[in-house]
Structures are given as structure tokens and as C-alpha cells.
Amino acid sequence: MLPDSGAVRRFDSGERRSRGYADRVSTPDSRRAGPGRRARDRHGRGMRGRLVPASVPMARTRAEIFDDLVLDAVEELERRFAGELAGVEFAVEDVPPDLNVYDSDVLEDGEVPLARLLPGRPGRQALPPRIVLYRRPLELRAADRDDLADLVHDVIVEQVANLLGVSPDDLDE
């Protein structure tokens, strides 16, 4: 605990001086974050918390909303084609990797990949088939959330149709 502002403090040199303002101000070292205290930044502000409660729809990030759209589209297809899609993995990446030339398993819009189908590998080091959707290119092509949901659904249907070797129209009846 700090002494009163008028108190006298003894220094190592043996000289006495009265405490001024600079001696009374706590330093970052003296303000340690204890069990009940939150750490503060150099401007004295506390840790930033949520801006809105978690129960409000606005609290969800664009990535979380996109993941939900992908799950909705996949669940719809899995209900109808449970056996065929049993081992298929679905993944979401923010942006496609930087490659000069994309394989034929990549769904592109112009020069920008929207999704990729990675066929499985049987054998000792078996890899299940994987469909990867690229979030940012899909979001940029959609005008609103409903348009994004339709686009995600269409891309997933097309990739699943490529995987199963059928027409996308046969899957999307």
C-alpha cells in the first residue's frame, strides 16, 4: 500500500525528499493482474469483451454463418444419400491456395476457384474423399445471405455429383 501524498520516503542515497505526483502514480509493474483483476493495456483500458451478447444473431461471425450454410446443405444431401456420402469429408477454407494451374477437380468461376474435390485414396494409407469450399470467393459472389445459401448449395451439389459420377440435376430434385 502506498503512503499518503505528504509522507516522506527514504532513498538508498540516504537523502530525504517528500513524495511528489510522480512517486504516487502506480507503474505498470505495481499494477499486476491478480486473480480477481483483468490485465490492462498501456492506456489503462481493460480487456475487450464481446460487443453484443452471444444470444443475439449479430454475435456470429461471417465464418460461423458460412459454416452453418455448408452444414445445412450437406445435411440435406446426407438425408437422401446417406450410403454414398458416409465417408465423405466436407471442409471450408477461407481462400484457395496459390497455385499457377488448378487440376480438373477444381470448380472455378473464371480464374478463381470456388471449391475443390479431392478424391479418396484406397489402400494402406487410405484417405476419404474430401470436398473443400473456399469461403471468401463464394461470399464475394453473393449479393445477400439467401443468395449465398443458394450458391453454397449449388456448389456442394455439383461437387457431390462429380464425386458420385452423376448429373447435378439428378441430385437436386
RODO-2510 file (C-alpha; in nm, 4 decimals, decimal comma):
residues 173
     n   res          X          Y          Z
     1     m     0,0000     0,0000     0,0000
     2     l     0,1276     0,3448    -0,0883
     3     p     0,1857     0,6032     0,1842
     4     d    -0,0085     0,9303     0,1950
     5     s     0,0888     1,2014    -0,0503
     6     g     0,2566     1,4095     0,2223
     7     a     0,4702     1,1240     0,3539
     8     v     0,8471     1,1296     0,3366
     9     r     1,0331     0,8428     0,1716
    10     r     1,3953     0,7393     0,2288
    11     f     1,6039     0,6524    -0,0790
    12     d     1,9197     0,4425    -0,0998
    13     s     2,1428     0,7500    -0,1071
    14     g     2,0154     0,8431     0,2348
    15     e     1,8615     1,1697     0,1224
    16     r     1,5093     1,2524     0,2236
    17     r     1,2526     1,4035    -0,0051
    18     s     0,8789     1,4428     0,0004
    19     r     0,6724     1,2319    -0,2345
    20     g     0,5577     1,4149    -0,5444
    21     y     0,2991     1,3255    -0,8022
    22     a     0,5352     1,1014    -0,9993
    23     d     0,6014     0,8890    -0,6900
    24     r     0,2316     0,8409    -0,6178
    25     v     0,1368     0,7195    -0,9686
    26     s     0,1397     0,3454    -0,9977
    27     t     0,3663     0,1942    -1,2578
    28     p     0,2780    -0,0996    -1,4803
    29     d     0,4938    -0,3210    -1,2588
    30     s     0,2976    -0,2234    -0,9481
    31     r    -0,0351    -0,2983    -1,1181
    32     r    -0,0019    -0,6706    -1,1511
    33     a    -0,3084    -0,8589    -1,2635
    34     g    -0,4192    -1,0669    -0,9703
    35     p    -0,6731    -1,3470    -0,9575
    36     g    -0,9667    -1,1077    -0,9476
    37     r    -0,8230    -0,8390    -1,1772
    38     r    -0,8085    -0,8300    -1,5520
    39     a    -0,4910    -0,7269    -1,7295
    40     r    -0,4925    -0,3801    -1,8777
    41     d    -0,3184    -0,2404    -2,1780
    42     r    -0,0759     0,0520    -2,1651
    43     h    -0,3602     0,3035    -2,1897
    44     g    -0,5332     0,1727    -1,8792
    45     r    -0,8202     0,0097    -2,0644
    46     g    -0,9316    -0,3354    -1,9714
    47     m    -0,9519    -0,6383    -2,1926
    48     r    -1,2054    -0,6052    -2,4688
    49     g    -1,5120    -0,8216    -2,4325
    50     r    -1,7999    -0,9065    -2,6597
    51     l    -1,9771    -0,6104    -2,8094
    52     v    -2,3100    -0,7913    -2,8203
    53     p    -2,4411    -1,0830    -2,6153
    54     a    -2,3898    -1,4309    -2,7589
    55     s    -2,7672    -1,4814    -2,7846
    56     v    -2,8012    -1,2018    -3,0413
    57     p    -2,7655    -1,3160    -3,4066
    58     m    -2,5240    -1,0294    -3,4693
    59     a    -2,2696    -1,2014    -3,2452
    60     r    -2,1975    -1,4660    -3,5102
    61     t    -1,9052    -1,4131    -3,7429
    62     r    -1,9267    -1,4468    -4,1208
    63     a    -1,7215    -1,7659    -4,0993
    64     e    -1,9660    -1,9193    -3,8498
    65     i    -2,2634    -1,8232    -4,0653
    66     f    -2,0932    -1,9725    -4,3720
    67     d    -2,0181    -2,2948    -4,1828
    68     d    -2,3871    -2,3197    -4,0906
    69     l    -2,4880    -2,2778    -4,4552
    70     v    -2,2494    -2,5564    -4,5560
    71     l    -2,3813    -2,7848    -4,2805
    72     d    -2,7413    -2,7193    -4,3855
    73     a    -2,6664    -2,8080    -4,7492
    74     v    -2,4687    -3,1197    -4,6515
    75     e    -2,7353    -3,2422    -4,4080
    76     e    -2,9995    -3,2124    -4,6785
    77     l    -2,7920    -3,4264    -4,9154
    78     e    -2,6937    -3,6763    -4,6438
    79     r    -3,0596    -3,7419    -4,5638
    80     r    -3,1179    -3,8503    -4,9228
    81     f    -2,7812    -4,0128    -4,9991
    82     a    -2,6605    -4,1425    -4,6616
    83     g    -2,4864    -4,4507    -4,8002
    84     e    -2,2990    -4,2730    -5,0782
    85     l    -2,1812    -3,9849    -4,8578
    86     a    -2,0905    -4,1905    -4,5494
    87     g    -1,7142    -4,1437    -4,5777
    88     v    -1,7022    -3,8033    -4,7473
    89     e    -1,5450    -3,5164    -4,5571
    90     f    -1,6540    -3,1567    -4,6124
    91     a    -1,4173    -2,8732    -4,5297
    92     v    -1,4147    -2,4941    -4,5512
    93     e    -1,1065    -2,2842    -4,6142
    94     d    -1,1016    -1,9063    -4,6276
    95     v    -0,9151    -1,8711    -4,9566
    96     p    -0,7806    -2,1143    -5,2148
    97     p    -0,4098    -2,1942    -5,2126
    98     d    -0,1850    -2,0107    -5,4557
    99     l    -0,1344    -2,2432    -5,7494
   100     n    -0,0470    -2,1459    -6,1052
   101     v    -0,2568    -2,4207    -6,2607
   102     y    -0,5549    -2,5897    -6,1000
   103     d    -0,6488    -2,9514    -6,1610
   104     s    -0,9721    -3,0577    -6,3248
   105     d    -1,1164    -3,1340    -5,9800
   106     v    -1,1450    -2,7615    -5,9024
   107     l    -1,4719    -2,5750    -5,9608
   108     e    -1,3777    -2,2306    -6,0917
   109     d    -1,5562    -1,9084    -6,1691
   110     g    -1,3296    -1,7530    -6,4289
   111     e    -0,9854    -1,7868    -6,2772
   112     v    -1,0983    -1,8033    -5,9132
   113     p    -1,1554    -2,1448    -5,7524
   114     l    -1,4786    -2,1814    -5,5553
   115     a    -1,4444    -2,5439    -5,4418
   116     r    -1,2239    -2,8480    -5,4840
   117     l    -1,2908    -3,2197    -5,4869
   118     l    -1,0095    -3,4327    -5,3506
   119     p    -1,0871    -3,7956    -5,4385
   120     g    -1,0128    -4,0545    -5,1759
   121     r    -0,7197    -4,2914    -5,1837
   122     p    -0,7776    -4,6568    -5,1027
   123     g    -0,5083    -4,8759    -4,9583
   124     r    -0,2853    -4,8760    -4,6564
   125     q    -0,2824    -4,5006    -4,6169
   126     a    -0,6463    -4,4564    -4,7047
   127     l    -0,7779    -4,1046    -4,7336
   128     p    -1,1514    -4,0392    -4,7522
   129     p    -1,2852    -3,8191    -5,0317
   130     r    -1,2934    -3,4536    -4,9338
   131     i    -1,4849    -3,1576    -5,0713
   132     v    -1,3307    -2,8210    -4,9859
   133     l    -1,5276    -2,4964    -5,0236
   134     y    -1,3492    -2,1620    -5,0351
   135     r    -1,5424    -1,9129    -4,8234
   136     r    -1,4180    -1,5720    -4,9406
   137     p    -1,4652    -1,6261    -5,3177
   138     l    -1,8164    -1,7586    -5,2574
   139     e    -1,9066    -1,4696    -5,0269
   140     l    -1,7842    -1,2154    -5,2803
   141     r    -2,0117    -1,3598    -5,5495
   142     a    -2,3277    -1,3469    -5,3378
   143     a    -2,5444    -1,0370    -5,3032
   144     d    -2,7021    -1,1351    -4,9701
   145     r    -2,7322    -1,4275    -4,7295
   146     d    -3,0082    -1,6011    -4,9279
   147     d    -2,8023    -1,5749    -5,2443
   148     l    -2,5020    -1,7151    -5,0561
   149     a    -2,7093    -2,0081    -4,9270
   150     d    -2,8220    -2,0890    -5,2839
   151     l    -2,4668    -2,0599    -5,4156
   152     v    -2,3242    -2,2836    -5,1414
   153     h    -2,5986    -2,5400    -5,2067
   154     d    -2,5318    -2,5377    -5,5829
   155     v    -2,1545    -2,5731    -5,5379
   156     i    -2,1919    -2,8624    -5,2930
   157     v    -2,4439    -3,0387    -5,5193
   158     e    -2,2088    -3,0024    -5,8161
   159     q    -1,9091    -3,1358    -5,6229
   160     v    -2,1060    -3,4314    -5,4801
   161     a    -2,2370    -3,5082    -5,8316
   162     n    -1,8775    -3,5097    -5,9613
   163     l    -1,7763    -3,7420    -5,6799
   164     l    -2,0639    -3,9843    -5,7426
   165     g    -2,0396    -3,9622    -6,1213
   166     v    -2,3974    -3,8435    -6,1765
   167     s    -2,5576    -3,5292    -6,3120
   168     p    -2,6133    -3,2421    -6,0638
   169     d    -2,9768    -3,2323    -6,1787
   170     d    -3,0239    -3,5913    -6,0558
   171     l    -2,9084    -3,4946    -5,7062
   172     d    -3,1001    -3,1700    -5,6850
   173     e    -3,4524    -3,2972    -5,7463
***
